[in-house]
Amino acid sequence: MSLPYYAIKQRVTTIMVSLGIVFVGLIGAFSLQKEYFPRLTFPQVTVVTEYVNAAPEEIEALITRPLEEAISSTSGLRKLDSVSQEGKSMIFASFGWNENIDFAALSVREKIDLVKERLPKESEDPIVLKFDPLDRPVMMLSVTSQMHPADLKILTERILKENLEKVEGVASATVSGGLDREIQVELDQGRLHASEISILEVIDAIDNANISYPAGSIKKGLYEYMIRTVGEFREVPEIAYTVIASDVKKELKRQPEGFLERGEKETRDTLDTLRDEQALKMDERRLVFLRDIGTVRDAFRERSSISRYNAKENVSVSIQKQGSANAVGIANRIHRELIFLSEELESRGMNVEVIYDHSRFIKRAIRSVRDAAIVGGIIAAVVLFLFFRNWASALIVVLSMPISIMGTFFLWQLHGITMNMMSLGGLALAVGMMVDNSIVVIENIFRLREQGLSPEKASVQGTNDVFWPVFSSTLTTVAVFLPIILFVPGVAGQLFKDLSWTVIYTLALSLFVAMTLVPMLATYIDVSKERGRKAFAIPRAVGEKIKSYFSKQQEKQQNRVFLKIVGIGFGLFALSLIIFRMLDTEVIPAVDQGQFLVRVNLPVGSRLEATDEFVRLIEEEAKEMKEVKSVAVTIGSAKTSRAGEVTIETLRPYESLLTVELNERRRRSSKEVVDDLKERLERYDLEKAEIEYILQGSEFDFATGGTKPIEIEIKGYDLEKLNDLTAAVERLLQATAGVTEILSDVGEPSPETKVEIDRHRAALYAISARDISLTAKAGIEGAVATLFKEAGREIDVRVRLEEKDRENIRNIGSLLVYSNALEVPVALKDVASIKPGYGPSEIRRKDQIRTITVRAGIKKGFKEKKVLGGIVRGVKEMDVPNDYTVELVGKAREVRESFRRLAFAILLALILTYMIMAAQFESFLHPFVIMLTVPLAMIGVALALLLTGTAISVISLLGVLILAGTVVNNSIIIVDFINRSRREGTELVEACIDSVIVRLRPILSTTLTTVVGLLPLAIGLGEGAELQAPLAIAIIGGLTSGAFFTLCVIPSLYILVTRLVEHWFGVVELDEEL
């Protein structure tokens, strides 16, 4: 008993099963999480190590290199990048896409533990983080007010931060901007000298004076009394009365003259004498208070960053979601919390604006894809009615859509797939394909009804007749998605898994509906009212004339006609290969999210105020543009950090970032707005700055080679030679037509003053390098001696020299370092030399080799492939020294790798498709004839991409991959019908012509429903449509040309191949292998 027979006999069961699928699908749909993209895992681990005030070269030598050596032996490591900059080392370990990132992070931690003892004691412990470029804030808030910036920041932390972090799904709310209160102790260097007190002694004294400590307990009677020593500062003025030391008249205040010039033995004897005779004999004692050598001020931390929103200084709140939390749900809860807090915020005069809400884009993007699927489904339904000319027939076929979609929602829930751009894109892609099986089934049922069979018998026999062709065509479509799931690594593989599973689920359910519900409902239709078949009377008449024409010709004459048809088809295929070479290439199309960044870097060493003045020009120009909604400015980065918060990228005082948000309703794209802004800024003298425009389009810049189409890596060991090669590469790019925005990460030399320790002299005074370094740091930048507690807040107490003593570099040498061995202070210049100079602002390494990367953009109107080709030729002609390399990388290399991986996936899909058809037809030859539909479909793909100006990308190649399994479906139906007709005794040419006439309507209807169903996606309206449009365009072009050539080239090719085989091997029975 076949499945269609059971479905017709058990009508109620069939209906209940269909309704059950819809019911569980509805339950699943309402509980699905909404996300922009599927949950992606990037196989990269970041190691951040801080070593305050260390120069880049010291960071590289003392931290980066030891850690790189250890990490390099980690299993599965693919590449190792690092950045050594002032005070920080960052190492990026990239692993293979098949590696478990949790195990990789654990292995990296184990490797680091082995070398941790080799790192400087003053450095922080390395922190290992799992990298995720999509881990952006779910929401950013701007808080403005008329109150003092310090008070605004305090209230923001107390009201917004504390309450928002309690919202379900929120991981953290980070507050930045404003001013931070700080107790500043500024010391007079002259008084320090007179009192012979080092700055480190002052720091220790303040720290020791501000302490509370448990002293135990006393038991008395029935009670136990806790004893606690309370010595913390209660008020700021108390700090000035801290006892620092005694001012002492000494019999021997300093070392004897010529102390260091004596012999080593005599020097050692003198040191022993100083200790033994207790040279520091006090004959008069007077306490030295902090107020005697400096001043204590309740002030604010020195500003290291500026934050503005729409030209107003603000305090910003960046809200990060927990890893697997639903961004849309979190954003809704945050908005509710803001409404709840609005009364309190307004009463304090605080104005809160949402700068960025990622959920808005997610909802718009999902809505646009959903609408595309709905519109596509409606258009497909209209097309079906035009074909059938009977609402009952069209309705039966259309019913396969909601049942398949609802069932897919339920399977999403089981599989853990979220409602995102890719999964909904799969539905939009399948919306026209899911009716194909039902069309073929109902067409065959009606054909048998017209021949006089009863409704029940026609439904059973009609469905059974096409079961294997329909099943194999579905299987070939499903088979092409398996390579995507199993064999396409990287971002593309993870990104399109949800889409692939969606199409597989949808087509499997549509096959079930076509085999059960469709034949059951078809028994109720009056075939006499089905007028659509009458519209195909003309093609049938034409077919009869063609049969009559060929019946009068000899076989050789027929073969010449068929050869011409086949020759034209494959001639056009050859032409399409030329068109493919003309097209641009890219990895993944950028998505216009209505936002872009402007990164502005002034010369190294520029002050914060100079950077601010420069950035205001760009900010004002951007605000004047009608498409711009808001401009957020960040200059420099706050130097403070809280426990558990690690900043991967920090801005220095000469670096800034502008985030430009565009209006939703605008006529120009983000790229067009950026081009306009560039033109506006050309009238200003901006040559001293490096300006980079970053479109917030591709979420995968980190994973696909960066933000620029041109990236060249220069590798070597000597920084001077690397700089020379970098200059040569920049000259090459400047001379190449179409290249713009040339930037390199070499950076200008950073002005610095080196305090080089004389280890021999320091050893004689028994002074450690640590004390010398800390003294220099404390004198200039200052050091936090302790924390002043007030109203539940902790405020830094910073000790440093007065401003007049900090401004002059020569004053550093007069700082005193206390020798614990001699118990006397020693001037810094006596144990170190102070030399002004220049050093690298940062050092980048790739795979443990120093590397400089030069990036550039491509001007509008220039072909990326042509520009890159010219650069490749220029690089090959460069004179590169041994042990140095110059290589074009970034997106260019990622394009090559992505295309290579997809070429393998396409080849595998073709092999799977062939194997499935060979099993169906029990033939090696017929599947080969059918497979030739694929190159014929490439004609349409090439023309569609050319006419729409779409580049060849991973997305469009995925369309080609999908075509490998879908475009053959019509040919399967044609060849299957030919074989059936020949088994019944029909002549070869007549069987081929009949196959086209009989299968013309199902072929046109299935092709048209798929094509029109994809049209809304191909048009690319709405947010995030750029990701699906190339896929839809490639499939539409391929299906259109594939359907046309299936009707003329495939039958012709079938005749030629069959006659050739019969000529060589004699007549072969169809149930034998050809």
HUZI-V531682 format. One record per pair of residues at least 6 apart in sequence whose C-alpha atoms are under 7 Angstrom apart, sorted by the first residue. I is the first residue (numbers start at 0). J is the second residue. Records with the same first field share a line. If there is no record, write none. Layout:
I=J ; J
This chain:
2=514 ; 515
3=459 ; 462 ; 514 ; 515 ; 518
4=459
6=13 ; 515 ; 516 ; 519
7=519
10=519
13=515 ; 516
17=402
20=402 ; 405 ; 406
21=402 ; 405 ; 406
23=409
24=405 ; 406 ; 407 ; 408 ; 409
25=405
27=408 ; 409 ; 412
28=408
31=412 ; 417 ; 418
32=325 ; 417 ; 418
33=325 ; 327 ; 417 ; 418 ; 419
34=325 ; 326 ; 361 ; 417 ; 418 ; 419
35=361 ; 419 ; 420
36=419 ; 420 ; 421
37=417 ; 419 ; 494
39=493
41=130 ; 131
42=93 ; 94 ; 95 ; 96 ; 98 ; 100
43=91 ; 92 ; 93 ; 94 ; 129 ; 130
44=91 ; 92 ; 93 ; 104 ; 127 ; 128 ; 129 ; 130
45=89 ; 90 ; 91 ; 92 ; 127 ; 128 ; 129 ; 130
46=89 ; 90 ; 91 ; 125 ; 126 ; 127 ; 128
47=88 ; 89 ; 90 ; 125 ; 126 ; 127
48=87 ; 88 ; 89 ; 123 ; 124 ; 125 ; 126
49=86 ; 87 ; 88 ; 122 ; 123
50=86 ; 87 ; 121 ; 122 ; 123
51=86
52=85 ; 86
53=85 ; 86
54=84 ; 85 ; 86
55=83 ; 84 ; 85 ; 839 ; 840 ; 841 ; 842
58=83 ; 84 ; 87 ; 88
59=83
61=118 ; 119
62=88 ; 118
63=83 ; 88
65=114
66=111
67=847
69=110 ; 111 ; 114
70=107 ; 110 ; 111
73=106 ; 107
75=94 ; 95 ; 98
76=92 ; 93 ; 94 ; 95
77=93 ; 94 ; 95
78=92 ; 93 ; 94 ; 846
79=91 ; 92 ; 93 ; 845 ; 846
80=90 ; 91 ; 92 ; 844 ; 845 ; 846
81=89 ; 90 ; 91 ; 843 ; 844 ; 845
82=88 ; 89 ; 90 ; 841 ; 842 ; 843 ; 844
83=89 ; 841 ; 842 ; 843
84=840 ; 841 ; 842
96=488 ; 489
104=129
108=127
132=701
133=698
136=317 ; 318 ; 319 ; 320
137=318 ; 319 ; 320 ; 326 ; 356 ; 357
138=317 ; 318 ; 355 ; 356 ; 357
139=315 ; 316 ; 317 ; 318 ; 353 ; 354 ; 355 ; 356
140=315 ; 316 ; 317 ; 351 ; 352 ; 353 ; 354
141=313 ; 314 ; 315 ; 316 ; 351 ; 352 ; 353 ; 354
142=313 ; 314 ; 315 ; 349 ; 350 ; 351 ; 352
143=313 ; 314 ; 349 ; 350 ; 351
144=348 ; 349 ; 350
148=177 ; 178
149=177 ; 178 ; 179 ; 180
152=177 ; 178 ; 314
156=174
160=172
163=172 ; 333
164=170 ; 171 ; 172
166=332 ; 333
168=320 ; 321 ; 324 ; 329
169=319 ; 320 ; 321
170=319 ; 320 ; 321
171=318 ; 319
172=316 ; 317 ; 318 ; 319
173=316 ; 317 ; 318
174=314 ; 315 ; 316 ; 317
175=314 ; 315 ; 316
176=305 ; 306 ; 313 ; 314 ; 315
177=313 ; 314
178=299
179=299 ; 300
180=298 ; 299 ; 300 ; 794
181=297 ; 298 ; 299 ; 300 ; 794 ; 795 ; 796
182=296 ; 297 ; 298 ; 795 ; 796 ; 797
183=295 ; 296 ; 297 ; 298 ; 796 ; 797 ; 798
184=293 ; 294 ; 295 ; 296 ; 797 ; 798 ; 799
185=293 ; 294 ; 295 ; 798 ; 799 ; 800 ; 801
186=292 ; 293 ; 294 ; 799 ; 800 ; 801
187=292 ; 293 ; 800 ; 801
188=800 ; 804
190=292
191=197 ; 292
194=246
195=824
196=824
197=815 ; 816 ; 817 ; 824
198=774 ; 815
199=774
201=243
202=784 ; 798
203=784
204=243
205=241 ; 784 ; 785
206=784 ; 785
208=230 ; 241
209=230 ; 231 ; 232
210=229 ; 230 ; 231
211=228 ; 229 ; 230 ; 231
212=227 ; 228 ; 229
213=226 ; 227 ; 228
214=226 ; 227 ; 228
215=225 ; 226
216=223 ; 224 ; 225 ; 226
217=223 ; 224 ; 225
218=224
232=238 ; 787
239=288 ; 289 ; 290 ; 295
240=288 ; 289 ; 290
241=288 ; 289
242=286 ; 287 ; 288 ; 289
243=287 ; 288 ; 289
244=286 ; 287
245=284 ; 285 ; 286 ; 287
246=284 ; 285 ; 286 ; 287
247=281 ; 283 ; 284
248=281 ; 282 ; 283
249=279 ; 280 ; 281
250=278 ; 279 ; 280
251=278 ; 279
258=266
303=635 ; 636 ; 637 ; 638 ; 652
304=634 ; 635 ; 636 ; 637 ; 652
305=633 ; 634 ; 635
306=312 ; 313 ; 632 ; 633 ; 634
307=313 ; 631 ; 632 ; 633
308=630 ; 631 ; 632
309=629 ; 630 ; 631
326=358
327=358
330=358
363=1022
364=420 ; 1021 ; 1022 ; 1023
365=419 ; 420
367=1021 ; 1022
368=420 ; 423 ; 424
369=423
371=427 ; 1015 ; 1016
372=426 ; 427 ; 430
374=1015
375=430 ; 1011 ; 1012 ; 1013 ; 1014 ; 1015
376=430 ; 431 ; 1012
378=1011 ; 1012
379=431 ; 1008 ; 1011 ; 1012
380=393 ; 397
382=1008
383=393 ; 1004
384=390 ; 393
386=531 ; 1004
387=393 ; 529 ; 530 ; 531
388=529 ; 530 ; 531
389=528 ; 529 ; 530
391=524
395=517 ; 520
396=434 ; 437 ; 438
397=434
399=433 ; 434 ; 509 ; 512
400=430 ; 433 ; 434
403=505 ; 508 ; 509
404=505
407=501 ; 504 ; 505
411=417
416=497
421=495 ; 497 ; 498
422=497 ; 498 ; 501
424=498 ; 1027
425=498 ; 499 ; 501 ; 502
426=501 ; 502
427=1013
428=1013
429=502 ; 505
430=1012
431=1008 ; 1009 ; 1010 ; 1012
432=1009
433=505 ; 506 ; 509
434=509
435=1005
436=469 ; 509 ; 510 ; 513
437=513 ; 517
438=1001 ; 1005
439=1001
440=461 ; 462 ; 465 ; 513
442=1001
443=461
444=457 ; 458 ; 461 ; 462
445=526
447=457 ; 461
448=454 ; 457
454=522
455=522
458=518 ; 521 ; 522
459=518
462=514 ; 518
468=971 ; 972 ; 975
471=915 ; 916 ; 919
472=968 ; 971
473=506
475=912 ; 915 ; 964 ; 965
476=964 ; 965
477=503
478=908 ; 911 ; 912 ; 964
479=908 ; 960 ; 961 ; 963 ; 964
480=499 ; 961
482=904 ; 907 ; 908
483=492 ; 496 ; 904
484=492 ; 496
486=904
487=900 ; 901 ; 904
538=996
539=996
542=992 ; 996
546=989 ; 992
549=557
558=1055
561=1051
564=1048
565=1048 ; 1051 ; 1052
568=935 ; 1048
569=935
571=938
572=934 ; 935 ; 937 ; 938
575=937 ; 938 ; 941
578=941
579=941
582=945 ; 950 ; 951
583=862 ; 863 ; 864 ; 950 ; 951
584=864 ; 950 ; 951 ; 952
585=894 ; 950 ; 951 ; 952
586=893 ; 894 ; 952 ; 953
587=952 ; 953 ; 954
588=697 ; 1025 ; 1026
589=696 ; 697 ; 1025
590=696 ; 697 ; 1023 ; 1025 ; 1026
591=669 ; 696 ; 1023
592=695 ; 696
593=660 ; 661 ; 669
594=659 ; 660 ; 661 ; 669 ; 694 ; 695
595=658 ; 659 ; 660 ; 693 ; 694 ; 695
596=656 ; 657 ; 658 ; 659 ; 692 ; 693 ; 694 ; 695
597=656 ; 657 ; 658 ; 690 ; 691 ; 692 ; 693
598=655 ; 656 ; 657 ; 690 ; 691 ; 692
599=654 ; 655 ; 656 ; 688 ; 689 ; 690 ; 691
600=653 ; 654 ; 655 ; 688 ; 689 ; 690
601=610 ; 653 ; 654 ; 687 ; 688 ; 689
602=653 ; 687 ; 688 ; 747
603=653 ; 747 ; 748 ; 749
604=653 ; 749 ; 750
605=652 ; 653
606=652 ; 653
607=652 ; 653
610=653
611=634
618=630
621=627 ; 676
622=630
626=661 ; 662 ; 665
627=659 ; 660 ; 661 ; 662
628=660 ; 661 ; 662
629=659 ; 660 ; 661
630=657 ; 658 ; 659 ; 660
631=657 ; 658 ; 659
632=656 ; 657 ; 658
633=655 ; 656 ; 657
634=650 ; 652 ; 654 ; 655 ; 656
635=650 ; 651 ; 652 ; 653 ; 654 ; 655
636=649 ; 650 ; 651
693=706
700=706
703=889 ; 890 ; 893
704=889 ; 890 ; 893
705=889 ; 890
707=854 ; 855 ; 856
708=855 ; 856 ; 890 ; 891
709=854 ; 855 ; 856 ; 889 ; 891
710=852 ; 853 ; 854 ; 855 ; 887 ; 888 ; 889
711=852 ; 853 ; 854 ; 885 ; 886 ; 887 ; 888
712=850 ; 851 ; 852 ; 853 ; 885 ; 886 ; 887 ; 888
713=721 ; 725 ; 850 ; 851 ; 852 ; 884 ; 885 ; 886
714=848 ; 849 ; 850 ; 851 ; 883 ; 884 ; 885
715=721 ; 848 ; 849 ; 850 ; 882 ; 883 ; 884
716=848 ; 849
731=873
732=738
737=857 ; 858 ; 861 ; 866
738=855 ; 856 ; 857 ; 858
739=855 ; 856 ; 857 ; 858
740=855 ; 856
741=854 ; 855 ; 856
742=853 ; 854 ; 855
743=852 ; 853 ; 854
744=851 ; 852 ; 853
745=851
746=840
747=840
748=837 ; 838 ; 839 ; 840
749=837 ; 838 ; 839 ; 840
750=836 ; 837 ; 838
751=835 ; 836 ; 837 ; 838
752=833 ; 834 ; 835 ; 836
753=833 ; 834 ; 835
754=831 ; 832 ; 833 ; 834
755=831 ; 832 ; 833
756=830 ; 831 ; 832
757=830 ; 831
760=830
761=767 ; 830
764=818 ; 821
765=818 ; 820
766=818
771=816
774=816
775=811
777=798 ; 799
778=799 ; 800
779=799 ; 800 ; 805
780=799
781=797 ; 798 ; 799
782=797 ; 798 ; 799
783=795 ; 796 ; 797 ; 798
784=796 ; 797 ; 798
785=795 ; 796
786=793 ; 794 ; 795 ; 796
787=793 ; 794 ; 795 ; 796
788=794
804=810
812=826 ; 827 ; 828
813=826 ; 827 ; 828
814=826 ; 827
815=824 ; 825 ; 826 ; 827
816=824 ; 825 ; 826 ; 827
817=823 ; 824 ; 825
818=824 ; 825
843=849 ; 850 ; 851
844=850
857=863
874=885
897=953
898=953
905=960
908=963
909=963
912=964
913=926
916=926
917=923 ; 926
921=1072
922=1072 ; 1073
923=1072 ; 1073
924=1073
928=1049 ; 1052 ; 1053
929=967 ; 970 ; 971
930=967
932=966 ; 967 ; 1041 ; 1045
933=963 ; 966
935=1040 ; 1041 ; 1044
936=1037 ; 1038 ; 1040 ; 1041
937=1037
938=1040
939=1036 ; 1037 ; 1039 ; 1040
940=1033 ; 1036 ; 1037
943=1032 ; 1033 ; 1036
944=950 ; 1032 ; 1033
949=1029
954=1029 ; 1030
955=1029 ; 1030 ; 1033
957=1030
958=1030 ; 1031 ; 1033 ; 1034
959=1033 ; 1034
962=1034 ; 1037
966=1038 ; 1041
969=1002 ; 1042 ; 1045
970=1045
973=994 ; 995 ; 998
976=994
977=990 ; 991 ; 994
978=1069
980=990
981=987 ; 990
987=1054
988=1054
991=1050
995=1046
1006=1038 ; 1042
1010=1035
1013=1031
1016=1024 ; 1027 ; 1028 ; 1031
1017=1028 ; 1029 ; 1031 ; 1032
1018=1028
1019=1025 ; 1028
1061=1067
1067=1073
